[in-house]
């Protein structure tokens, strides 16, 4: 989960865990993330009225009943609100084309959740998503940004979805074994290894289609990759780890390409085989959905 976090953002989580334990909480909640940000982030305190940071701390501590502190050695999960805040922070990073998630993204993620405890406290002291972003967010996050326009809202879902899918795949396939790779899927006539070969076929051809749609008035292609290609290319004899690594690399490239699609290109007509034409945005969404379906079958306990 924290692979993309900067050192500052990781320290925020560390301090949030410490604060939650000090308050006897069994979960890291959004108010604990806010306490971590007040400790680690150098900009947020300057956007609050004088003394507001200490008032927030007092409010959070006063709102917690007297409970025994929890040892730092005890595993402490994130609350559902905190998980949502971190997910929104990742979306904010993706919106600005930032590879890393920094403390500023965490603040924006909390502020996006208007009804969570942390956002409620910040709102009371005059900080909301719009004015934080306008007054400091873009400047604070600018060093992390590439020189590209922000993602369109319509593209955030596909881009972040594919990024998360590749990251989860790598995380879930840390140990590669022949027995695992050669187990057959339930809904497809392939082994896990062969399924990654199929995904590579889809990645290669879709990357080309997306490039054509960016440079041509419309896209016409003969067909989607055929299931028979898997056997014809003898993927069952390929190295499993190399197939996985190649698929991940191809999709990182596709994420980059998808991020370049301007809004005016979303409606480019794409006809694949004899199917009815669909807009480019729909073709992109279908590609991500297909990857999610096949990877889901690969990662399922057979």
ChimeraX attribute file (.defattr): number of C-alpha atoms within 10 A of each C-alpha:
attribute: neighborCount
match mode: 1-to-1
recipient: residues
	/A:1	11
	/A:2	11
	/A:3	10
	/A:4	16
	/A:5	19
	/A:6	15
	/A:7	12
	/A:8	16
	/A:9	23
	/A:10	19
	/A:11	18
	/A:12	25
	/A:13	23
	/A:14	14
	/A:15	21
	/A:16	26
	/A:17	27
	/A:18	20
	/A:19	23
	/A:20	24
	/A:21	23
	/A:22	16
	/A:23	21
	/A:24	17
	/A:25	19
	/A:26	17
	/A:27	18
	/A:28	23
	/A:29	24
	/A:30	26
	/A:31	25
	/A:32	27
	/A:33	27
	/A:34	30
	/A:35	25
	/A:36	24
	/A:37	25
	/A:38	20
	/A:39	16
	/A:40	20
	/A:41	21
	/A:42	13
	/A:43	15
	/A:44	21
	/A:45	17
	/A:46	12
	/A:47	17
	/A:48	14
	/A:49	11
	/A:50	10
	/A:51	9
	/A:52	17
	/A:53	21
	/A:54	13
	/A:55	13
	/A:56	20
	/A:57	16
	/A:58	11
	/A:59	13
	/A:60	18
	/A:61	15
	/A:62	11
	/A:63	10
	/A:64	11
	/A:65	10
	/A:66	10
	/A:67	11
	/A:68	11
	/A:69	15
	/A:70	19
	/A:71	12
	/A:72	12
	/A:73	7
	/A:74	9
	/A:75	10
	/A:76	16
	/A:77	13
	/A:78	18
	/A:79	14
	/A:80	13
	/A:81	17
	/A:82	23
	/A:83	16
	/A:84	17
	/A:85	25
	/A:86	24
	/A:87	17
	/A:88	21
	/A:89	24
	/A:90	24
	/A:91	22
	/A:92	23
	/A:93	26
	/A:94	24
	/A:95	20
	/A:96	20
	/A:97	19
	/A:98	21
	/A:99	15
	/A:100	18
	/A:101	26
	/A:102	24
	/A:103	27
	/A:104	25
	/A:105	28
	/A:106	26
	/A:107	28
	/A:108	25
	/A:109	24
	/A:110	30
	/A:111	25
	/A:112	19
	/A:113	19
	/A:114	16
	/A:115	13
	/A:116	17
	/A:117	18
	/A:118	23
	/A:119	24
	/A:120	17
	/A:121	21
	/A:122	22
	/A:123	15
	/A:124	11
	/A:125	16
	/A:126	12
	/A:127	19
	/A:128	20
	/A:129	19
	/A:130	12
	/A:131	12
	/A:132	18
	/A:133	19
	/A:134	10
	/A:135	11
	/A:136	16
	/A:137	19
	/A:138	15
	/A:139	11
	/A:140	16
	/A:141	18
	/A:142	13
	/A:143	9
	/A:144	17
	/A:145	18
	/A:146	12
	/A:147	9
	/A:148	10
	/A:149	13
	/A:150	18
	/A:151	20
	/A:152	14
	/A:153	10
	/A:154	12
	/A:155	22
	/A:156	17
	/A:157	15
	/A:158	21
	/A:159	25
	/A:160	17
	/A:161	18
	/A:162	22
	/A:163	18
	/A:164	14
	/A:165	19
	/A:166	21
	/A:167	16
	/A:168	14
	/A:169	16
	/A:170	14
	/A:171	12
	/A:172	11
	/A:173	13
	/A:174	9
	/A:175	9
	/A:176	12
	/A:177	11
	/A:178	12
	/A:179	8
	/A:180	17
	/A:181	19
	/A:182	15
	/A:183	15
	/A:184	18
	/A:185	20
	/A:186	12
	/A:187	8
	/A:188	13
	/A:189	12
	/A:190	22
	/A:191	19
	/A:192	25
	/A:193	26
	/A:194	27
	/A:195	26
	/A:196	28
	/A:197	26
	/A:198	24
	/A:199	23
	/A:200	22
	/A:201	18
	/A:202	18
	/A:203	24
	/A:204	15
	/A:205	14
	/A:206	18
	/A:207	18
	/A:208	13
	/A:209	20
	/A:210	20
	/A:211	16
	/A:212	15
	/A:213	21
	/A:214	20
	/A:215	11
	/A:216	12
	/A:217	11
	/A:218	17
	/A:219	21
	/A:220	16
	/A:221	12
	/A:222	9
	/A:223	12
	/A:224	12
	/A:225	17
	/A:226	10
	/A:227	14
	/A:228	9
	/A:229	13
	/A:230	22
	/A:231	13
	/A:232	8
	/A:233	13
	/A:234	11
	/A:235	20
	/A:236	18
	/A:237	9
	/A:238	13
	/A:239	12
	/A:240	22
	/A:241	18
	/A:242	11
	/A:243	19
	/A:244	22
	/A:245	14
	/A:246	17
	/A:247	22
	/A:248	23
	/A:249	15
	/A:250	17
	/A:251	23
	/A:252	17
	/A:253	14
	/A:254	23
	/A:255	18
	/A:256	13
	/A:257	16
	/A:258	20
	/A:259	21
	/A:260	17
	/A:261	19
	/A:262	13
	/A:263	13
	/A:264	8
	/A:265	17
	/A:266	18
	/A:267	14
	/A:268	20
	/A:269	21
	/A:270	24
	/A:271	19
	/A:272	17
	/A:273	12
	/A:274	10
	/A:275	9
	/A:276	9
	/A:277	17
	/A:278	15
	/A:279	17
	/A:280	23
	/A:281	22
	/A:282	16
	/A:283	21
	/A:284	20
	/A:285	17
	/A:286	13
	/A:287	17
	/A:288	20
	/A:289	15
	/A:290	13
	/A:291	20
	/A:292	16
	/A:293	11
	/A:294	19
	/A:295	19
	/A:296	13
	/A:297	18
	/A:298	23
	/A:299	15
	/A:300	10
	/A:301	7
	/A:302	10
